[in-house]
Amino acid sequence: MRGTDDGGPLSDAVSAFADHLAGERGYSANTVRAYRSDLTDLLHYARSRGAGSPGDLDLDLLRDWLWRGSQAGLSKATLARRSAAAKGLAAWLSREGLADADSGARLRAPRPGRTLPRVLTEGQVTGLLAGLAARAAEGDPLALRDLAVVEVLYAAALRVSELTGLDLDQLDQERLTLRVTGKGSKERVVPFGVPAQRALGDYLRRGRPALATDGSGSALFLGSRGGRMGTRTVYALIARLLEDLPGSGPAGPHALRHTAATHLLDGGADLRAVQEMLGHASLGTTQIYTHVSTERLRQSYRSAHPRA
């Protein structure tokens, strides 16, 4: 981005990446010019979020940047190109050792008409949990674990990596809190409710002991072979639960996190309190859920009001 910004580590890295595309990858002048334009916009957005080094370009920031572009009415082709530019940059930063991980590996361009996250209704959540509770009532260890997993994901609005990373000593059943290690190894304490407490208690009494082996260690949630439950297992569980429910959008654990945040705001929770609970570094990331609540209100109005 020579001539388009004030320099700095992130700007220098992006310029070097653009030179790499032109000199080593052999991209056409037009493609490099388009990527430069896209990444200049990303630089300005990153600065507005307080990001000044390559390591600051995390997945949330990249997603928010693309989401902002989709709300500004950018075309599908432009969003796809922006996604490709961001993914290419993130991969290059990781390969060059300028960032600890490839933050763009899971980045996807927002789909037209599907820029808001998937949110379940309260009735859908209640039905989903009731089905899990019925299976857990039979005493199967994995069913007890699955109920506790879904209750905690929804109650505490956790990321899947935060859930699978939980150890026994991070659970306080008396205070109904979890000590969670989030992005950047930052710890936060999040609350959960009585239904989740009951599910966790049943799992710890009847489920975990049946699953545990000598190699289980301190992991809270265990897999079928006694090791720490993996993120893929959680994804498969949630996808299976959501596949028959109406609604569009990704059918993974993040849908429960989105749902919890939206239900909190619908219920009158303060936006900054929700930001703290979710572990968002920026309030702007949390504000997407205010858009979700507004869209849900519009949809309800259109379907129910006689003069809509």
N, C-alpha and C positions, 0 to 999 in steps of 0.2 A: 503494500500500500504506500509506496513512495509518493510523497507529495499530497497524501490525503489524510495524514494524521500527525500526532505529535511524538511518535516514537514510543519506546518502552519495550520491555521483554516480549509481551504478547504481539505487539505490532511487528517487531523484528522477526519473530517466529513466523508470522503469517507471510511477510515478505519473502522470507527464505523458502517457504512452502510454494509460493507462486513461482519463484525462480526454478524450483525443483520441477514443477509441472512443465514449464517451458523448456528447460535445458535437458532434463533427464528422462522425463516421461514423453516428451515430444508432442504435447498438446498444441492444438492450433492456436494462433494468436487470438482469434475470436473467443475460443473457450477459456483461455487464460484471462482475457479481459473480463468475461462474464464472472469467472470465479473471483477475480480481484474485487469486482463491484459487490458481489455477495458477501465476501469476507470483510470488506470495509464496513458494510452495514453491521455485520456481526461484531466487529471491533467496537463500533460506537455503542451497540447495545450492551456488550460486555462491560464497557467502562461505566455505563449508567447503572450497572449492577455491582460496581466496585471490583470487577475482575480486571487485573492488570498483568497476570502472568499466565503462561500456558497451562499450568496446573489448575487454574481457576475455571477452565472451560469444562464444567461437569455436565452430565446428561440433562439435569434439570434446566440449566441455563440454555443449552442448545434447543431443548424442547420448547422452552418459553419463547425463544427467538423465532422459531418456526411458527408457533401458535400465533404470535403477534402478527407475523406476515399473513397468515391465513385470515385473521380478523380484519386486516387492512385490505382484503380483497385480491391478493396476489393470485395469479393463475396457477392451475395444477402443475403446468410445466415449470413455472418459476419456482414453486415450492419444491418440486422434485430436484431441480438443479441446486437450490440452496441446501437441501438435505445432502446431496452428493458432495457438495463443496465442504460442508461441515464434517461429514463422515471422513472424507479424504484427509482433511486437516488433522482431525483427531487421531486417525491411524498413523499419520506421519509423525506427529508429536510423540506418540508412544514409541514408535520405532527408533526415533532419534534420541530417546531418553529424556525428552523435555517434559514429559508428563508420566505419571506413575502407571496410568492405565489408558486404554482406548475408550474414551468416554462416548464416542459416537457409534460403538459397535451395535447398540440396540436402538439407534435413532431411526425413526421413520418419518417421512413427510406426512403432514396432516392430510387426511382424505377429504375431498370436497363434501360438504354437508355433514361431516363427522369430526368437527373440531373440538367438541366437548367430550370429556371422559364419560364412560359408561357409569350410570348410577342406578342401583336397584331401588325399588319402592320399599317402604317399610313392610308392606304385606309380603313382598317377595322374600325379604330377609327373614321374616318370622316363619314363613313356610319352609324355607331352606333349612333353618335351624331346627324346626320341629321334626323334619325328616331325619336329620342327623341324630337328634335326641332319641327318636324311636329306635334307631339302629343301636345306639350306644346303650340303651336300656337292657339289651340282651347280654351286655358284659364283654363283648368282643374288644380286646385291647386296642386294635387299630380304629375301631369305631369310636371308642372313648377318646382316643388321640385326635381323630378328625374333628369331632365336635369341639374339643378344646381349642384346636388350631383355628377353626372358623370363628368361634366366639371371640378369641383374642384378636384376630385380624380385624374384625369389625369393631370390637369394643375399644381397642387402642389405636386403630388406624395405622397399623405398622406396615413398613415395607417388608417384602418377603424375606430379604436378607437379614433384616432386624429380627424377624420372628425365628428363623432357623438358627441364628447366632445366639439365642438366649440360653443362658446357663441357669441352673437351679437357684443359685444365690442371687440372681437378678430379679427373682419373684418375691414380692412381699404380700402374702395372702391376707395378713391382718389389715394393712393399710390399703389394700387393693391397688397396688402400683407395680409397675415394671421399670427396671433401670435398663434402658435401651442404649446400645451403641449404634449410632447412626453414621451418616456420611462424614468422612474426615475424622473418624474415630471420636466424634463428639458424643458425649453421653447426655441423655435427658431422662427424666422420670415422667412416665405417662400413667394415667389412671385407667382402670377398667371396672366394669360393673359386677353386680351380684351374680347374674347368669353366667358370666365368664368365670367368676370365682368358683361357682358350683361345678362347672365343667372341668376346670383345672383340678379341683379337689378330687373329683371322681377319677380323672386320668392319673393323678399322682398316687392314688390309693390302689386302683385296680388295673390301670392300663400300663403305666410306665414300668412297674416291677415285672410284669409279664414279658415286656419287650426287652428289658435291660440284659446286657451281657457284661462280661469282664471288661470289654473295650468301650462301654458306653460313656464312661467319663462323667462329666458334669452337665452334659447337654440336657436341656429341658424336654425338647421334643425329639423322640427317637423314631428311626425307620424300622421297617419290618425285620431287619437283621441286627438290630440293636445299636447301630451307629447313629450319629446325629442325622436328623431328618434333613434331606436335601431340598434345595429350591425347586428342582424339577418335580419332585413328588408333590410339593404344595401346588405348583402350577397345574399338574395333572388332576389333583383333587378338585380345585376350584373350577377348572374348565369342565369337568364332568358334572359338577353341580349346576353350572350356569347354562349348559348347552341347550336345555329344554325351556329356559325362561325367555320370554319375549324381551326384545331390546337389542340395540346394535352397539358395536364397540368391542374392544378386547375383552375376552372372557378369562382373565387371569386374576391373581391375588390383588393386583392394583385396583381392580373394580371395587373390592371391599373397602380399600383405603379411600377411594374417591367417594364411595357411598357414605362412609362414616363421616367424612369431612362435610359433605353436603347436608347430611341429616343434622349435624351439629349446628350448622349455620341456619338451616330451616327452623331449628328449635330455639334460635335466639342467641347462640353462643357468640362471643366477641371474636372478631376476625383475628386479632393478635393472639388470643388464647388458642385458637385453632392452629395458627402458624407455629406456636411453641409446641403444641402437641404433635404436629406432623414433623417437626424438626426442619422446617424450611428456613434457609438462610435469609431469604428475601420475602417480604410481604407480597410482592408481585406474584410470586409463585402460588401463594395461597389464594389470591384474588380470583383465580380461575373458577373457584367453587362458588363465588358470588354470581358469576355468569351462569353456572349450572343451575343455581336456585332460580334465577330470573327466567331462564329458558323453561324450566319445569313449570313455573307459574304461567308463562305464556301458553304452554301446551294445555295445561288444565283449563285455562280461560277459554281457549279456542274450542275445546271439546265439551265444555259444560255451560258456558254462558249463552243464553238465548240470543243475545245481540252481538255475539262475537263475529 
